[in-house]
Every structure is written in C-alpha cells, then in structure tokens.
Amino acid sequence: MQTFRFESGPIEEVSWGRFVINGKEHAKQSDGTIVGVGKDICLINDQLFPWSARKGHLLTIEMVECVAKTEVNTVIIGNGFYGALTVPEEVQTYLQNQGKTVIVEPTPEACKRFNALFRQGEKVALLAHGTC
C-alpha cells in the first residue's frame, strides 16, 4: 500500500491504517495493538482524538456528533483509501444545518486538504477512516 507524504502538516504521512501527525504515529498494528489514537482519527484544528464512534462502513449522525457542535467551519470526511465509508446525504445535511461546509473524499486527499485549510488559518475538522 502506498504511503502519502505531505510537505507541511500537521498530517505528515498517511498509509493503510496509519497516520503520522506532528511527528507521532497513530495506527492499529496487525496484532491488534493500538498506537497513539489508532487507525481512525478525529482532528479538530490542532487537537487529535480517536474517532471511536466510527463503526462499520455506513456513517451515521451519531458518528459525526464529535464535530457537529464545534466552532469549525469545515468538516472533511476521509471515507477510506477506496471510498468504502458511505456518507449518506442525511449526515451531510445534518452537518450543514450546524453551519458546516462538508467535504467527502478519499482519506489521502482529505488529509492533504485538511493540511492546506489548516495552514490557511481555517477552522477545520477531519474525520478520517484509515483503511478501506
């Protein structure tokens, strides 16, 4: 699986099930060991959390509530390396009704976009699925 490296972060690298953010690795290893916050992340501006609400491959409103009430203007959803995480229109509408711009794209592109908006001083959140 390809590793994507970014010139300036906070997200420095992303590969299958693994992120490097501000010099620290976050992953789920093949033996099931969690490193850092794990393979699914919630990054709100410069604050990183595990995205533990994400289960399965169909996103629900409950899974995005961690960013819905925040002060961010944009929510980027990394729907996996192959786009396997389905983001229903009702979930996007829920976030839009909270005043958020919603962007859904494969995780590597979502990470690149997060970095760009963050560096521009935008208030931005990333919910990223680290595998399929």
Backbone torsions as a table, in degrees:
resi	resn	phi	psi	omega
1	MET	NA	139.7	-177.4
2	GLN	-70.9	145.3	172.1
3	THR	-103.7	130.5	177.2
4	PHE	-102.1	125.8	179.2
5	ARG	-114.4	142.3	-177.7
6	PHE	-119.4	139.1	-175.8
7	GLU	-61.7	-40.7	178.4
8	SER	-140.4	138.6	-170.4
9	GLY	-90.5	-155.7	32.9
10	PRO	-79.1	-21.3	178.0
11	ILE	-84.0	117.7	-175.8
12	GLU	-95.8	-37.1	-179.3
13	GLU	-147.1	152.2	170.0
14	VAL	-144.8	135.5	173.6
15	SER	-146.8	176.9	-175.3
16	TRP	-50.7	113.4	176.2
17	GLY	70.9	15.8	-173.3
18	ARG	-147.1	134.9	174.1
19	PHE	-127.0	146.8	168.1
20	VAL	-119.7	117.6	-176.3
21	ILE	-127.7	123.7	-178.0
22	ASN	49.3	42.9	175.6
23	GLY	80.4	0.9	-178.0
24	LYS	-115.3	135.6	-179.6
25	GLU	-82.8	142.8	176.5
26	HIS	-135.6	122.4	-173.4
27	ALA	-165.3	171.2	165.9
28	LYS	-121.1	116.0	-176.1
29	GLN	-77.6	165.6	-176.0
30	SER	-60.3	-25.4	177.6
31	ASP	-86.5	4.8	178.7
32	GLY	92.1	-5.8	179.3
33	THR	-67.4	132.9	177.4
34	ILE	-92.0	130.1	175.9
35	VAL	-111.0	131.8	-177.9
36	GLY	61.6	-130.3	-179.8
37	VAL	-93.0	-3.7	176.9
38	GLY	104.9	-166.0	-172.7
39	LYS	-90.8	-9.2	175.8
40	ASP	-120.3	126.2	-172.2
41	ILE	-122.6	154.0	170.7
42	CYS	-124.8	111.8	-179.1
43	LEU	-116.3	114.5	179.9
44	ILE	-112.7	107.2	-171.2
45	ASN	53.7	-111.3	-179.5
46	ASP	-109.1	14.8	179.9
47	GLN	-104.2	124.5	-176.7
48	LEU	-107.1	136.3	179.4
49	PHE	-137.4	156.5	170.2
50	PRO	-70.4	142.0	175.3
51	TRP	-95.1	70.0	-172.7
52	SER	-75.3	-16.8	179.6
53	ALA	-72.9	-21.0	-177.4
54	ARG	-72.4	120.9	176.7
55	LYS	-136.5	139.2	178.1
56	GLY	69.5	-163.7	-175.1
57	HIS	-119.9	22.9	174.2
58	LEU	-127.2	112.5	-178.0
59	LEU	-72.4	137.6	177.3
60	THR	-118.1	166.1	177.7
61	ILE	-58.6	-39.9	-179.8
62	GLU	-59.7	-31.5	-178.4
63	MET	-75.0	-17.1	-179.5
64	VAL	-109.1	0.5	-178.7
65	GLU	-61.0	-23.9	179.9
66	CYS	-63.0	-20.4	178.2
67	VAL	-114.1	-14.0	-173.7
68	ALA	-61.4	-39.2	-174.8
69	LYS	-98.5	9.9	179.5
70	THR	-82.7	173.4	-178.6
71	GLU	-88.1	13.0	-180.0
72	VAL	-75.7	153.3	177.4
73	ASN	-94.5	-28.8	-175.2
74	THR	-127.4	134.4	173.3
75	VAL	-115.7	120.0	177.1
76	ILE	-104.0	129.6	178.4
77	ILE	-112.6	114.8	174.3
78	GLY	-86.1	108.6	-171.5
79	ASN	-91.8	29.2	176.0
80	GLY	99.8	168.7	-179.6
81	PHE	-67.8	-32.1	-179.4
82	TYR	-111.8	11.5	179.4
83	GLY	70.5	26.6	-175.9
84	ALA	-73.9	-18.7	179.6
85	LEU	-83.3	110.6	-179.9
86	THR	-79.2	132.1	179.5
87	VAL	-116.4	97.1	-177.7
88	PRO	-62.4	153.8	178.5
89	GLU	-56.2	-37.3	-178.4
90	GLU	-63.5	-32.1	177.3
91	VAL	-70.4	-43.3	178.1
92	GLN	-63.8	-42.8	179.1
93	THR	-62.8	-40.4	177.3
94	TYR	-57.0	-48.0	179.8
95	LEU	-66.8	-39.4	178.0
96	GLN	-62.9	-37.2	177.5
97	ASN	-67.5	-17.6	174.8
98	GLN	-89.7	6.3	178.1
99	GLY	87.1	18.7	-176.6
100	LYS	-102.3	141.2	165.0
101	THR	-81.4	136.1	-176.7
102	VAL	-117.5	129.8	177.0
103	ILE	-125.1	127.9	178.3
104	VAL	-120.5	123.5	178.5
105	GLU	-158.4	165.3	178.9
106	PRO	-54.6	148.6	-171.6
107	THR	-53.4	-45.5	179.3
108	PRO	-59.1	-43.5	178.5
109	GLU	-67.1	-36.9	178.6
110	ALA	-63.3	-39.7	178.3
111	CYS	-64.8	-43.8	178.8
112	LYS	-61.5	-43.4	179.9
113	ARG	-66.5	-42.0	177.4
114	PHE	-55.8	-50.0	-179.7
115	ASN	-55.3	-45.9	-177.5
116	ALA	-62.9	-47.4	-179.5
117	LEU	-66.5	-40.4	179.0
118	PHE	-60.8	-45.1	-179.9
119	ARG	-65.3	-26.8	177.9
120	GLN	-80.4	-2.5	179.2
121	GLY	88.2	10.2	178.2
122	GLU	-70.1	151.7	170.6
123	LYS	-88.8	109.9	-169.1
124	VAL	-139.5	146.8	175.7
125	ALA	-124.4	149.5	176.3
126	LEU	-126.8	126.4	168.6
127	LEU	-112.1	115.0	-172.8
128	ALA	-127.9	127.1	173.4
129	HIS	-87.3	123.9	-170.2
130	GLY	-88.1	-2.0	178.8
131	THR	-123.9	-129.0	-168.9
132	CYS	-49.2	NA	NA
